[in-house]
């Protein structure tokens, strides 16, 4: 959604067979007119009215990409011959092409998700370059195939001129930001998504607000390779929000809200129906932040937000084939004015932060551009206590030819400046630089460093090994000697990095020390970290240590240990109760779930990751060790699926059979019947729900936050009606006529691996040279007719069970009808 120069809303439906819409608003904020835009553009996920044009990031005559519509004949519409194609973007779906925003420099900024390739024709002097995976040990792609084969830079922002002739890659390292906006000070912010399938895994990071600086790297990498935010070669988030699904964002600058909200960044969460008001506080060259829930609804599947000429907030809902609505939020009070200047907000303290931001901007002018003056300008700031200035100074230096600053980096004696300079050299210097670089670290005694500097020191060594190669034996021995005495460490983050380095170097004592840490780990996340990194190590094991290691998998995966359980028929690993979860996970993680009004549950990829890690560990064994370990190396058996009772065919249910009685879901339902229906319809095999369930389909605990009862019913009865690209199968047709349909779980330059049935371990490997075509399957992995063995009352109980998030005390299971309050699940209506 966007607004044009006349204050009209321009909105894109999701389907390719629906045109863009233009809505005229009355003075009272009501929709007085709806028009269809004639230009053949559809399924836009980015819209912007600027430069007397409509910019559309979507589908059009030239495929997917950025289009510019110019009303050349001045008839107040856009015709087919007024469509100009500016930039092609490859890859479709929810992680594809996204928002378009006008910058304070009047340039066009485009944000794309992590499945979208960086387009051709990017300027050589773009600020964001020199990005690599920079992951030391062997990565595992997501266990369910998400983003398999997707490499850096991940989600990114490009900037172009209004005519689309010149493009620069500004920054990257996001997962799947959908939208972004400029603050009143001209700073760019976004709301990046988490990987909800990674809940309970050590590389999980939450949805977060990010300050999108020029040349920024935010560390998203696919699968297990996600960077922790303390890596000095990346930038941290401004504010961790928690769990959710980020969509639209907008500063309240043009609102007629109170000053607090005029300066807030409004961020939308599609999954849990929340609009956050994020308050930013200048801090050095960046910001700190806090937030509140500004508005919440259920279901309220929020997609985008704008502020109209009347100063009111307008937001829309929809997505994945659900009913869309337009809503208006107004402020009842005196209009606070529309001033954009920050003058009245300046104090002596934030004058300092303005100067810091101006310094960062000056450093950013050297990003990607060869200008030797940048070395002298940036060098004094390599030791800045401000991470954002230090980062900007390093990228400015990295942009210059290495011979011009290599000697200066090696000889730098200031601790912080020296570490930052050596970080740059590890990223840009070739293998011939490695010895000088590693020996230069001796100038900074490790014990004298702060924790932040110690982590930076270890990251420099990692980057040297990654980019410059495995060190010579004498250097490797020196590294083992220095690092081994530090391990294990009192600091958990230090242990995470030391374990990787010492495993990479095959240090003699690393197995025993890491197993000791595995035993002492306070959280599941810590345990998985050590189990994951030990899995490929082939040397330094005793047989007893091997047994110890594989016993951990038995404890972590098998039922009956007293620690974990398998719900009937599930391959989903859960802690037996929420009290146990509280003992096994960081408090902040559990708090994020509490704030979303749901119980904690491990992510959908958790169990499959453990299965894959065990397989890797078995592959690393010698034949003698495999024989000696016997059954310890076998995959644990999963509990067989069981019906709660014998069932027979009732009828082939259609939506029209049940839509008239959906109101009965609100109260008087039977909890145990709904729970049994969830099991007997096999929902539990494929969907995680309230800390139970499988890992094949979408997580359902928050379903009622984004879908209406009618939507949920339709998805059960007609599963192929709408298929998210995150869960769709792919049909691969070979040149010899054979084909395979399933989930692509691995891919490289030579082959793809298809999983036809996610409930079995079957995999089909196909050489790319044998492939004729491949395309998304139009048939959902979820079969039809799963509820045909249920009665009408049982289906209503099932809907109540899903809507209640599995909570027996929910209103759905009380005998009295709830009070009809505007905004509740069944009475909320969009504004018209």
N, C-alpha and C positions, 0 to 999 in steps of 0.2 A: 504494500500500500504506500502511496505517496500523495502529496497535495500539489495542485498546479498553481499557477500565478493568480487564479481567481478563487483559490480556496476550495476548489472541488477535489473530492477524493477519487483517486484512480486506484483500482483494486484488480488484482489478477486472481481468477479462480485457478484451481489446481489442475484441471483436466485440459488436454490438448484440443478438445472439441468445444471449448467455451472461450468467448472473446474477453478481452480486457473490458472492464466496466468503469464508467465515470459517473460519480454521484454528486449531484448539486445539493447543498445543505441550506436550509432556511436559516433565518436569523436566530430561531429557537434551537438550532442544531438538529432539526429533523431532516430526513431525506425527502426532498421535494421532487427530485427527478433522477432517473437512472437511464444512462445511455450506453450503448454498445460501441466500442471503438472498432472501426472497420479494418484497421491494419491487421494483417494475418500474423499476429504475435500471440503466443499462448504460454501458459505454465511459467510465468515469470516468478522468480524468487528474488528479484531485485528490480525496483522501480525508482526513478528519480526524475523530477521535472526541474530542469535547469537550462540556461542559455536558450530560452524560448523553445525548448525541445523536451521530448519525453525519452529518457534513456531506459531501455528494457533489457534486463539480463534474463533471457529465456529462450523459448523455441521460436524459430522463424523460418523464412524461406531458405536461408543459407545454413540451417542447422542450429545448434546450440551456441549461444554467445551473446555479446553485447550489441544491441541495435540502438540507433538514434532515429527518432521520428520527428520530422520537421514539417509543420503545417505551411507548406510553401504556397498553397492557393488561398490561405487565410479564410477557410470556411469553418474554422473551429472544430475540425475533425482531422483524423490522420488516415490518409488513403494508402493503398498498396504501393503506389509509386512514390510515396514520401518516406519509405523505409530505407535506412542506410545501415549496412552491416559494418561494424567497427572492429570487432575482435572475436575470434573463434575460441571457445572453451571446450575442451574434451572431457568427457565423463558426465554421466547423468546421475539422477537420484538425489536422495536427501543429503548426501555429502558432496554435492556437485557445486554448480554455479550459485552465487548468493547475492548479497546486497550491493547496491550502488549508492554512493554518497558524494555530495559536492563538498570539496574542501574549501577552507578559508582562502586558499590560493586560486580558487575558481577552477581547479583541476578536477577530473573525474576519478574517484577512487572506487575500486571493485574488490570485494572480498569473495574468495571461493573456498569451498571445503576441501578436506584432505584427499578426496578422491579425484580432484580436478587437477589435471596436469598444468604446469606452468606453460602459458601459451608461447608460440613461436613469436619471434620479432621483438623480444625484450632487449632493451638497451644494454650494451656491454658494460656501461658504467652504472648499472643499477646498484642501489645501496646494499641489497641483500645478495650476497654471493658467498662462495667458499663454504657452503653448507655441505655436510656429509652426514652419514648415519652416526659415526663416532660412538659406537657401542663395542666394548672391548671383547667380550666373550660371545659364544654362539647364541644368536637370537632364536626364539620360538615365535612364529606367527600366532595370532589369536587362535585358540583351540577350535573355534567354530568357523574360522575362515574369514572373519571380518578384516578388511584392509590388508589381506595377504598380498605381498608383493608391492605395496605402496611405500614409496621412499620419500626422504626429505625433498622439498621443504615442508610437506604436509599442507595444512591450510595456510593461505597467504593473502596478502594485499598487493594489488598492482595499481599504479597511478598513470593516467593518460591525459592528454590534452583534450579539449572538447570535441575536436574532429577525429580523435582516435588514431592519430598518425604516429605518435611516439609514446612508448610504454616503458615503465620501470617497475621492477620487482622491489617493493619497499621493505617487506618484512615477512617472516613466516614462522613455522613451528607450532601452528594451532592444530587442534583436532578438527572441530567442525563448528566454527563460529558462523552464525547465520546472518548477523547484522552488526553494525558498528555506527558510531556517531562522534562528532566533534564537540568538545566541551566549550563553554563560553570563552575559555582561554585559547581555544584552537588546538587542544590536545585530543588525540584519537583514543577511544576506548571501545572494547568489545566484551562479549560474554561467551566464553568458550565452554564447550561441552565436556562432560566426563565420558569415560568408557564404562557404562554401568555393568557390563559383563565382567569387569575386573574387580568388583567389590570383594574385599577380603584378600586381595593379592598385593604384594609389596610395591608394585609400580602404579597402583591406582592413584589418580589425583582427581579432586572434585571439580565440579563446574566452578568457574572463577571469572572475575572481572580482570581484564588485562589492559595495561597501558601500552598502546600500540606505537612505540617509538620507531623512528626511521632506522632501518638496519637491524631491528630487533629479531632475536631468535628465542622462541618460547618452548622449544624442546620436545614437541610431540614427535614420537617415533612409533612405528607400528608394532603391535604385538608386545613382547616383553621388553622392548628396547626403549621405552619411554624414559626420558631423562628426569631425574629428580630436580626440583627447582633450585637446589643449592649449587648446581653445576655453574661455575663461574663464566662459562662460555654461553650461558643463557640468561634470561631475565625472569624474575619471579612474578607471580600474579599479584595484582593489587589487593584483591579480596577473595578468599575462598567462600563460595556460597553454599556448596554441599551437593546433594543429589538433585537431579532434574534434567530438563531438556531445553537448553537455551534457544530462544527464537529472537523476536524483535527487541531492539534497544532504542532509546531516544532520550536525549537531554530535555529537561523541562523548560529550556530557555525561552521558548515562545508561548509558554503557558500563562494563564492568569491565575496561577496557583500562588500560595504564600511563598516568600523568598526561599525558604528551606527546600521547597519542591521545584522552584524554578531552576535551582542549581543542581538538582538531583539527576542522576542517570537512572531512568526507568528501564528495568530489565525483565523480560518475560520468560516464564517457565511453562512450557507446553505440557509437560507430564503431570505436574501437581497443581496447575491452575493458579499460579501466583505471579503477581507483579511486584518486584522489589524496587524500592526507592533507595538508591545507593548514594550516600553522601561522601564526597571526595574531599580530602584534606591535604593541601600542599605539604610535601615533605621532601626537602632537597629538590632534586631535579625531577622527581616523580610525585607520587601521592600515596597516602594511606587511605583507608575507607572503612565505613561501617554501613549497615543497611537495615531496613525494616521491611516487613511485608506490607505493602501499600494497599493491596487489593487481593482477594482470594475468592475462588468459586469452585464448585464441584457439581458437574463437570464444567471446566472452563479451559478448553484447549487453545490457549493463546498463541497467535501467530505473529501479529505485527501491531505497531502503535505509531500514531502521528498526533501532532497538535494542530488544530484548525485555526483559521483566522479569528475565531471567537475566543481563542485561548483555552478551549476545552481539550481534553484528551479523548481521542478516538482509538479504539482497538478492535481488532477482528479476531475471530476464532475459526477453527476448522482444521483441515489436514487429514490425510489418509481416508478421504471419502466421507468424512463426517459433515453434518450440517454446519454451515458457517453462519456467523452472526456479526453484526456491527454494533458496538456499544459506545456510549458517550459518558465521560466522567467530567463534571463541572464543579467549580468551586463556588459555594454560596457565601459571598462576602465581598468586600470592596476589592476592586481590581488592583493588584499590586504594581502594575506597570510592566513595560516590556524592555527596560533598559538592558543592554547587553554588556556594558562596560563593567569591568571588575574594580573600578576605581574605589568605590565606597567600601569594598571588602579588603582593601589593602591595609596592612598593619606593618609595623617595623619587622615583625617576624616573617610575614609572607613576601615582603619586598626582597628578602634574602632568597626565598624560593623562586621568585620571578627571575632573579639574577642567575640562579642555578639552572633554570630551564633555558634561559637565553644562552648560557654557556653550552649546554647540551646541544641546542640547535646549531650553534656555531661549529661544534665538533661534527655533527651529522652532515654538514655540508661537504666534508671530505670523504664520506662513506661511499665506497665504490669508485672514487675518482682519483686518478693518479696526479698527485700534486705534492711534491716533496716538502712544501711548506707545512703540510699537515703533520709531519713528524715533529717538528719543533713546537708547533702549536699544541699538539696533543700530549706530548711527552710529560709535561709537568702535571698532567691530570691522570696519569696512569696510577698514581698512588692516592687518588682522591678517596676519602672515606665514604663518598656517595657512590653506591653501586652503579647507578644509571650513568653518572658522569664517567666513572672508571670504564664501564662497558663501551660507551660512545668513543672515548679516547682510544681504546684498544682497536676498535673496528677502523677508526681513522688511520691508525698506524698500519694495521693489516692490509689496508687498501694500497699501500705504497710498496715498491719493489723491495724484497727482503734484504738484498745486499746493502741498501741504504741505512738499515737500522739493526741488522743482526748483531754487529759488534756492540752497539749501545745496549741492546737487550742483555747480552752475555755479561757485560761489565757493570750493569746497574746494581747499586748497593742498597738503595732504599728498599725495604722489605716488600711493601705493598706494590710499589712501582715495578720492582724486579720480578715479582711473581706474575703480575699482569703482563709484563713484556715477554716473559718466558712462555706464558700461555699463548700469546700471539705467535711466538716462534714455533711452538709445538704444532699449531694449526697451519702455519704457512711455510715453515722451513722444511727442506727435503731431508732424506735419510742421512746425508752428510753432516747435518746439523746436530744429530741426536747426541753424540758424545759430549760436545761442548754444552749443550742444553742441560743434560742430566747432571753433569759435573758442576754446572753453575748453581744448581739448587743447593749445593753444600754451603754456599755463602749464608744461607738462612737456616740456622739450626732449628730442627723440627720442634724441639721442646719449647722454643721461645715464641712459637707462632700461636695466634689465637685459633679457636676451632675453625672459624671461617677460612683462615689462611691455611690451616692444615688440610682442609678439604680441597682448597685450590691447588695446593702442592700435589696432592694425590691425583687430582684431575689432570694436571700438567703431565705427570708420568703416564697416565692412561692415554692421553692424546698422543704423546710421543710414540707409545707402543702401537697405537691404532694407525697413525698416519705415517710414521717413519719406520715402522717395522719392529720385529722382535730384536732386542739389543744383543750385542756381541756377548759371548759367555762371561767375560770378565765384568762387563757392566751389569749383566743379569745377576751374577753372583753378588755384586755390590748392592744391587737393589734388594735382593732377598735378605741380605744381612741387615740393611737399614730398616726394612719394612717388617721383618719377622719379629723384631724386638717390640714393635708397637702393637702386635696382634696376639691375643684379643685386647680391645681397648675399652675404656669405661664408656665411651661415646658410641651409641648405636650406629650413627651415620658413618663414623670412622670405620667401624667394623664392616659395614656394607662395602665400602670402597677397598679396604685392605683385603677383604676376602677375595674380591675379584682379581686384584693385582697378584696376590700370592698364588691363587689357583692358575692364573695365566702363566706365571713364572714356574709353576710346578714345584713350589717350595716344599722341602722335605717334611715340615711339620704342619702343613696347612690342613690336611685331612683331620687329624686329631683335634686341632684347635677349633676347626669349623664345626665338627660334630659336638664338641663341648658347648659351643654357642647355640647350636640347634637345640640341645637339651635345656639350656637355660633361658631360651627366648621367652619373653613374656606374652608375646602376641603371635597369632597365626601368621600375620604378615612377615614377621621376622623369621619364623620357621621356614616358610616357603622360600624366602630369599636364599637361605643357606642350602636348602635342598635343591633349588633350581641351579645354582652355580656349581655345586659339586657334581652334578649329574654327568657331565662330559669328561671329568678328570679321570685319566686312565692310570696314572702313576701314583705311587706313594701310599697305597692302601694295604692294610692287612686284611685277612679274611674276616676277623672279628669286626673290623670297622665297616666292611661291606655289609655284614649282617646287621650291624647297628643302623646303617643308613636305610636299608630296605625295610627294617622293622618300623621305621618312622612312617613309611608309606602305608604299611598295614594298619598302623594306629590311625593315620589320617583318613584312610579310605574305607576300612571295613566296619560293618555294623557290629554291635555287641561289645565295644570297648568301654562303654560307659561314658564316652565323651561325645561321640557323634552318632547320628541315626540316619537311616534311609526311610523316608516315607514310602508306603507300599508302592512298588513298581517303579521307584524313581532311581535315577543314577545321580541324583543331586545331593551334594554333601552339605549337611547343615549341623550346627551345634544343637544339642538336644533342646535347649530352651534359651530364652533371652537372657536369663541370669548368667548362663554359661557363656553366651556371646559377649556379655559385658566384661567377663574375665579374660576374653581371648582377643579383643580388638581395641584399638585406640579409642579413648573416650570421645574425641572429636568426630570420628567416623559414626559412632552410634548417635551422637547429638544431631548430625545431619539427617539421619533417618527419623529421629524424633520430631524434628522441625517440619518434616514432610508428612507427619501423622501416620507413620507406618513402622512396623518392626523391621529389625535388621535381617537380611538374608544374604548369603554369599552370592556373588555374581554368576551368571549363567555359564561362563567359561571356566569357572574355578575347578570343578571336578575334572573336566576334560584336560585342563592343563596338567593336573596331577597325573592323569593317565599317560599323557605324552612325556612328562618328565621321567616317569618310571621307565617308559620304553627307551628313552635316550640312555638312561643309566644302564639298562640291561644290554643295550647295543655296545656300550663302552667296556663291558666285561670281557675277560679272556674266556676261552672255552672251559678251562679248568675252574675258574671262579664261578661260572654259570652252573657247572655241574655240582660244585660244592655247596652252593647256596640253595639249590633245589627249588622247593615250592615258594621260597621267599621272592623269587623273581617272576612268579606267575601273577597275572592280573587277578584282582579280587573278584569274586563272583558277585553279581548284582542280585538283589532280591527280585523274585518273580512278581509280575503284576497279578493282583488278585481283585476280583469284584467283591463288593461288600455283600452282595446277595445275587442269586440267579436272576437274570433279566431276559425278557422276551421283547420282540418287536412290538411297538405300540402304534406308531403311524409315521409317515413321512411328513415332518413338520415344515410348515412354510411361515414366513413372517406374518402374513395376514391372519394366521390362526391364533396369534398371540399378541399382536400389537394392541388390541383393544383392552387387554387385561394387564398391561404393564404397570398400571397404577397400583395393582395389588402387591407389587414387590416392596412397597414402602414400609409395610408393617404386617404383622401376623404370620410371618414366614417361619419355616422350620429349619433351624441351623444344621442339625445333624443330617437332615434330608439333603440340604444344599451341599454339605461337605461330601456326602456319599455320592451325589450326582457328579461332583467335580472329579471324584476318583473313577467312578464307573463309566463316565464318558471319555475317559483316558486323558482328560485335560492335564492331570498331574504328571503324565509321562513327558510332556513337552513344554509345560509352562511353569516357571517358578512363581510361587504365590504364598505370601505370608510365611516366609522362611522354609517353604517346602516346594517340592516339584522338580520338574526336569529342566533342561537347558536348551531346548530346540527352538521354541517359539518365543514371542515377546513375553516379558515379565508382566504379570497381571495384577500385582498388588495395587498399583496406582491406576488401574483401568478406569475406575469411576471418576477420577480426577480429570480425565481428558475425553472420555466417551460417554454418551448418553446411554440409557438402557436400550433404546432402539438400536443404537450403533453396535452395542455389545451383542444383542440378539442377532443382528444381521451378520456379524462376523462369525458367529457360531453356526448359523444355518447356511450361509453362503460364503465360505472362507475364501473363495477365489474372486470375490467381487472387488476387493481392494487388497493388493499385496504390497507391503512395504519392500523396497529394494534391499533392506537389511535382512529380510527373511526369505526372499524369493530364491527359487532354484534356477539353475542355468542348464539349458539343453545344449550339449556339445555334439555336433554331427560330424562324423569322420568322412574322409574322402571315399572310403570303401562302403559307405552307407550305414555302418553301425552308428549308434548314438548312445549317449549316457546323459541322464538327467539327475541333478542333485546339487548339493552345495559345493562350490569350489573352496577347498580348505587350504590349498597351497598352490603356488604358481611361481615359475621363474622364466628365464628366457627360453628354456627348452621344453617345458612340459607344464600341464595343469593336472591337479589331483582333484577328483570329484568324489564326494561322499553321497552315494545314492540314498542311503537310509541312515539318518543321524542316530537311530537307536541301536545300530550295530557298528562293528569296527570295520566294515567293508569299505575299501577305497579302490577307485579306478584311476590309474595313471595313464594319461594320454599325451603322446608326443605332439608338440605344436605343429610339427611338419605334417602330421596326419590329419589335421583339423581342416574341414571345409568351411564351416560356419559355427558360430555359437550365439545364442540369444536367450534373453530371460524367458523362463517358462511362465505361461499364463495360468497355470494350475497351481494352486497353493499347496505347500507341503502338508497342510492340514486337510485330512479327508472330510468329505461331506457325510452327513447322516449320523454323526457321533451321538446325537441326543435322540435319535429315533426310538431308543429303548426306554425313554423317560416319559412319564405322564406330564400333562400340562402343569400340575401343581409342583412336580419335581423340577421342571424347567424354571418356574418362577422362583423356587427355592434356590436353584443354582444361580440365577441372576442376583438374588439377594445376597448370597454367599460371596460372589465376586464384588458386588457393590460395597459390601461391608468390610472388604479387605480381610475377610476371614475372622472377624471379631464377633464373638457370640453375643456380646452385650450391645451390639449395634441396634439402632432404632428399627431396622428391618425385621428384627425378631421379637419385637414387643407386640402385645395384642392390641394396643390402642393406636389410633391413627395419629400421626404427627400433625402439629399445627401447621397450617399452610402459610408459609412465610415467603414473601417475594425474594427470589434469589436462590431458593432451594432447588433440589435436583429436578423436580418436575414442573416448577412454576416459573422458573427464570425464562424470560423472553428477551430476544435482542431488540434494540431500538430500531424503529422504522421511520 
